[in-house]
Amino acid sequence: MKKLGYLFFFGLSIGFGFIYIAPTFHGKVEIQTYDRYEKVKLADIGIPKNIQRKEISKEQVYQGNLLLVNSEFPVHSESEKSDIVNLFTNKELTEGYGLLDGNIELSRDVALAFSKMITAAKKEGVHHFLINSGYRGMNKQRELYREMGPDYALPAGYSEHNLGISLDVGSSQMKMSEAAEGKWIERNAWKYGFILRYPKDKIDVTGIQYEPWHIRFVGLPHSAIMHKKNFVLEEYLDFLKKEKSTAANVNGVQYTISYYLVSESMTIKVPHNNHYEISGNNIDGVIVTGYE
């Protein structure tokens, strides 16, 4: 288990598919659940009437932004993002925040989302952000685990950092647990598709001590639903599996979310002429998220 001392290590180091980000986020989130196998008035809850079928393979269970990675469910070879870039050599992605060193890597899409979030924070006078750690390859994670031990790091293959969509965010002013940057992220990250992965009140669920620096990209509407229901990823995936189908209106955008159990190659229903994304949960199924 990683412990609170990790906070001091990163906090004091210098003295952190589809994506929809509303230009102005008003924080309006409405959630409905429905039975996709019953005859319902689809228009009333924003469910697209026209659907198409898409073939899906077992490998899809291990790809996407909603993968659960912990001591029970490791990263698979196909789970790593394909758009990993070095942030130091892509200056257009780092405007408004600093980097701990020149070796930090991250999914390009996630870096773009983070940059937009930092721009919003800057408008509110919060602007001392830096990324301390992003994507870690297996060798790097293995080395970190060997150096820091199980109290402060996770074994290679069992860390979200091996995906390329998680990052550790620091403040150049003070520890994240006390910094304005940490407080802003805790209040606002969900508006931009990010979640605080290991919050203080969910240690018994995640099995990881409070980490105010570790954020993870899941995308909208998932981050908004998790925020409204006070879910961490483990709880959210359980919720989707139980409900099977959910509709959510986030800041005026209507989303539909459906869970499918995948045991072998099969066909699933996806919106026709709508935007959609498919993500596995790294356990047993996939989540289809559509929006108009």
C-alpha positions as CSV (number, residue, x, y, z in Angstrom):
1,M,0.0,0.0,0.0
2,K,1.2,3.5,-0.9
3,K,1.3,5.7,2.2
4,L,1.0,9.4,2.9
5,G,4.8,9.9,2.9
6,Y,4.5,9.7,-0.9
7,L,2.8,13.1,-0.7
8,F,5.9,14.7,0.8
9,F,8.1,13.1,-1.8
10,F,6.2,14.7,-4.7
11,G,4.8,17.8,-3.0
12,L,8.3,19.0,-2.1
13,S,10.2,17.8,-5.2
14,I,10.9,21.4,-6.4
15,G,10.6,23.6,-3.3
16,F,1.1,16.8,-12.0
17,G,-10.8,8.8,-27.7
18,F,-13.5,11.1,-26.8
19,I,-13.4,14.1,-24.8
20,Y,-16.0,16.8,-24.4
21,I,-15.1,20.0,-22.5
22,A,-17.8,22.7,-22.3
23,P,-16.5,26.2,-22.8
24,T,-18.3,27.4,-19.7
25,F,-19.1,24.7,-17.2
26,H,-22.2,25.4,-15.1
27,G,-22.0,22.2,-13.1
28,K,-25.5,20.9,-14.0
29,V,-25.6,17.1,-13.8
30,E,-28.8,15.0,-14.2
31,I,-28.7,11.2,-14.0
32,Q,-31.3,8.6,-15.0
33,T,-31.2,4.9,-15.2
34,Y,-33.4,2.7,-17.5
35,D,-33.8,-0.8,-18.7
36,R,-32.6,-1.0,-22.2
37,Y,-34.6,-4.2,-22.8
38,E,-37.9,-2.6,-21.9
39,K,-40.1,-0.4,-24.2
40,V,-39.6,3.1,-22.9
41,K,-40.1,6.6,-24.3
42,L,-36.5,6.9,-25.5
43,A,-36.9,10.6,-26.5
44,D,-37.9,11.4,-22.9
45,I,-34.5,10.5,-21.6
46,G,-32.4,11.3,-24.6
47,I,-31.7,7.7,-25.8
48,P,-31.0,7.6,-29.5
49,K,-33.8,5.7,-31.3
50,N,-31.6,4.4,-34.1
51,I,-28.9,1.9,-33.2
52,Q,-26.4,-0.2,-35.1
53,R,-24.5,-3.3,-34.2
54,K,-20.8,-3.4,-33.7
55,E,-18.5,-6.4,-33.4
56,I,-16.3,-6.4,-30.3
57,S,-13.5,-8.7,-29.2
58,K,-12.4,-9.8,-25.8
59,E,-9.3,-7.6,-26.1
60,Q,-11.6,-4.5,-25.9
61,V,-12.2,-5.3,-22.2
62,Y,-8.6,-4.2,-21.6
63,Q,-8.6,-1.0,-23.5
64,G,-10.0,2.5,-22.8
65,N,-10.3,5.2,-20.2
66,L,-12.4,3.3,-17.6
67,L,-10.0,0.5,-16.9
68,L,-9.7,-0.5,-13.2
69,V,-6.1,-1.1,-12.3
70,N,-5.3,-2.2,-8.7
71,S,-3.7,-5.1,-6.9
72,E,-6.4,-7.5,-8.3
73,F,-6.6,-6.3,-11.9
74,P,-3.2,-5.6,-13.6
75,V,-2.5,-3.7,-16.7
76,H,-2.6,-5.8,-19.9
77,S,-0.3,-5.4,-22.9
78,E,-3.1,-3.7,-24.9
79,S,-4.1,-1.3,-22.1
80,E,-1.3,1.2,-22.6
81,K,-2.4,4.3,-24.6
82,S,-1.0,4.5,-28.1
83,D,-0.6,8.3,-28.1
84,I,2.1,8.6,-25.4
85,V,4.3,11.7,-25.9
86,N,7.2,13.4,-24.1
87,L,5.7,16.6,-22.6
88,F,9.0,18.4,-22.5
89,T,9.4,18.2,-26.3
90,N,5.8,19.1,-26.9
91,K,5.7,22.7,-25.5
92,E,2.2,23.3,-26.9
93,L,0.9,20.9,-24.3
94,T,2.6,22.4,-21.3
95,E,1.5,26.0,-21.4
96,G,0.6,27.3,-17.9
97,Y,2.3,24.6,-15.8
98,G,5.8,23.2,-15.1
99,L,7.4,19.8,-15.3
100,L,9.6,18.2,-12.6
101,D,12.0,17.0,-15.3
102,G,12.3,16.5,-19.1
103,N,11.4,12.8,-19.0
104,I,7.7,13.1,-18.2
105,E,5.3,11.3,-20.7
106,L,1.6,11.2,-21.0
107,S,-1.2,10.4,-23.4
108,R,-1.5,13.4,-25.8
109,D,-5.3,13.5,-25.4
110,V,-5.0,13.5,-21.7
111,A,-2.3,16.2,-21.8
112,L,-4.6,18.4,-23.9
113,A,-7.5,17.9,-21.4
114,F,-5.1,18.8,-18.5
115,S,-3.9,21.9,-20.3
116,K,-7.5,23.1,-20.7
117,M,-8.2,22.5,-17.0
118,I,-5.1,24.4,-16.0
119,T,-6.2,27.3,-18.2
120,A,-9.5,27.4,-16.3
121,A,-7.7,27.3,-12.9
122,K,-5.4,30.2,-14.0
123,K,-8.5,32.4,-14.7
124,E,-9.4,31.8,-11.1
125,G,-5.9,32.9,-9.9
126,V,-4.6,29.3,-9.3
127,H,-1.5,28.8,-11.4
128,H,1.4,27.1,-9.6
129,F,0.9,23.7,-11.0
130,L,3.5,21.2,-12.1
131,I,3.5,17.6,-13.2
132,N,5.7,15.4,-11.1
133,S,5.0,12.1,-12.8
134,G,2.9,10.8,-15.7
135,Y,3.2,7.6,-17.8
136,R,5.7,5.0,-16.6
137,G,6.8,2.0,-18.6
138,M,7.1,-1.3,-16.9
139,N,10.8,-1.0,-16.4
140,K,10.5,2.5,-14.8
141,Q,7.7,1.3,-12.5
142,R,9.8,-1.8,-11.6
143,E,12.8,0.5,-10.7
144,L,10.6,2.8,-8.7
145,Y,9.1,-0.1,-6.7
146,R,12.6,-1.4,-6.0
147,E,13.8,1.9,-4.8
148,M,10.8,3.0,-2.7
149,G,9.3,-0.3,-1.6
150,P,5.7,-1.4,-1.3
151,D,4.8,1.3,1.2
152,Y,5.3,4.1,-1.4
153,A,5.0,2.5,-4.8
154,L,3.1,-0.3,-6.6
155,P,4.6,-3.2,-8.5
156,A,5.0,-2.9,-12.3
157,G,1.8,-3.7,-14.0
158,Y,-0.4,-2.8,-11.0
159,S,-0.1,1.0,-11.2
160,E,-2.4,3.3,-13.2
161,H,0.7,5.2,-14.3
162,N,1.4,2.2,-16.6
163,L,-1.7,3.2,-18.6
164,G,-0.6,6.8,-19.6
165,I,-3.8,8.5,-18.4
166,S,-2.8,9.1,-14.7
167,L,-0.5,11.8,-13.4
168,D,0.8,13.2,-10.2
169,V,0.3,16.9,-9.9
170,G,2.3,19.1,-7.5
171,S,2.4,22.7,-6.5
172,S,5.5,24.9,-6.6
173,Q,4.4,26.6,-3.4
174,M,3.7,23.8,-0.9
175,K,2.3,20.3,-0.3
176,M,-0.7,19.5,-2.4
177,S,-2.8,18.8,0.7
178,E,-2.4,22.4,1.7
179,A,-1.9,24.2,-1.6
180,A,-4.5,26.2,-3.5
181,E,-3.7,24.0,-6.5
182,G,-4.7,20.8,-4.6
183,K,-7.9,22.3,-3.3
184,W,-8.8,23.6,-6.8
185,I,-8.3,20.1,-8.3
186,E,-10.4,18.4,-5.6
187,R,-13.3,20.8,-6.3
188,N,-13.0,21.2,-10.1
189,A,-11.1,18.3,-11.8
190,W,-14.3,16.4,-12.5
191,K,-15.6,19.2,-14.8
192,Y,-12.8,18.4,-17.2
193,G,-12.9,14.6,-17.2
194,F,-10.5,14.0,-14.3
195,I,-11.0,12.4,-11.0
196,L,-9.1,12.4,-7.7
197,R,-8.3,8.7,-7.8
198,Y,-7.5,8.2,-4.1
199,P,-9.6,10.5,-2.0
200,K,-9.4,10.8,1.8
201,D,-12.9,9.3,2.5
202,K,-12.5,6.2,0.2
203,I,-9.4,4.5,1.6
204,D,-11.4,1.5,2.6
205,V,-12.6,1.1,-1.0
206,T,-9.4,1.8,-3.0
207,G,-7.0,0.3,-0.5
208,I,-4.7,3.3,-1.1
209,Q,-4.0,6.1,1.3
210,Y,-5.2,9.6,0.5
211,E,-3.2,11.1,-2.5
212,P,-4.2,14.7,-3.2
213,W,-1.7,14.7,-6.1
214,H,-2.9,11.7,-8.1
215,I,-5.5,12.4,-10.7
216,R,-6.8,10.1,-13.4
217,F,-8.6,10.8,-16.7
218,V,-11.9,9.0,-17.2
219,G,-13.7,11.6,-19.4
220,L,-17.1,13.1,-19.3
221,P,-19.8,12.2,-18.4
222,H,-18.1,9.7,-16.1
223,S,-16.2,12.1,-14.0
224,A,-19.4,14.2,-13.5
225,I,-21.5,11.2,-12.4
226,M,-18.8,10.0,-10.1
227,H,-18.6,13.5,-8.5
228,K,-22.4,13.7,-8.1
229,K,-22.7,10.3,-6.5
230,N,-19.4,10.5,-4.6
231,F,-18.1,7.4,-6.3
232,V,-14.5,6.3,-6.8
233,L,-13.8,4.2,-9.9
234,E,-14.4,0.9,-8.1
235,E,-17.9,2.0,-7.0
236,Y,-18.7,3.6,-10.4
237,L,-17.9,0.4,-12.3
238,D,-20.1,-1.6,-9.9
239,F,-22.9,0.9,-10.4
240,L,-22.7,0.6,-14.2
241,K,-22.7,-3.1,-14.1
242,K,-25.7,-3.2,-11.8
243,E,-27.8,-0.7,-13.7
244,K,-26.8,-1.9,-17.2
245,S,-27.9,1.4,-18.8
246,T,-27.8,5.0,-17.6
247,A,-28.6,8.4,-19.1
248,A,-26.9,11.6,-18.0
249,N,-27.3,15.2,-19.0
250,V,-24.1,17.1,-18.2
251,N,-24.1,20.8,-18.8
252,G,-26.7,20.4,-21.5
253,V,-25.1,17.5,-23.3
254,Q,-27.1,14.3,-23.3
255,Y,-25.1,11.1,-22.8
256,T,-26.1,7.4,-22.8
257,I,-24.0,4.8,-21.0
258,S,-24.5,1.0,-21.3
259,Y,-22.6,-1.9,-19.8
260,Y,-22.1,-5.2,-21.7
261,L,-20.7,-8.4,-20.3
262,V,-18.1,-9.7,-22.7
263,S,-17.0,-13.4,-22.5
264,E,-15.9,-13.8,-26.2
265,S,-16.2,-12.0,-29.5
266,M,-19.7,-10.6,-29.9
267,T,-21.8,-7.8,-31.3
268,I,-23.2,-5.0,-29.2
269,K,-25.5,-2.0,-29.8
270,V,-24.1,1.4,-30.4
271,P,-25.8,4.7,-31.4
272,H,-26.3,5.2,-35.1
273,N,-25.1,8.6,-36.5
274,N,-24.1,9.6,-33.0
275,H,-20.6,10.0,-31.4
276,Y,-19.7,7.1,-29.1
277,E,-16.8,5.6,-27.2
278,I,-16.2,2.1,-26.1
279,S,-14.1,1.3,-23.0
280,G,-13.4,-1.9,-21.2
281,N,-13.4,-2.1,-17.4
282,N,-10.4,-4.4,-17.3
283,I,-12.5,-7.0,-15.5
284,D,-15.3,-8.6,-17.6
285,G,-17.1,-6.1,-19.8
286,V,-17.2,-2.9,-21.9
287,I,-19.0,0.4,-21.4
288,V,-20.5,2.2,-24.4
289,T,-20.8,5.9,-24.0
290,G,-22.7,7.9,-26.6
291,Y,-23.6,11.5,-27.0
292,E,-25.3,13.6,-29.6
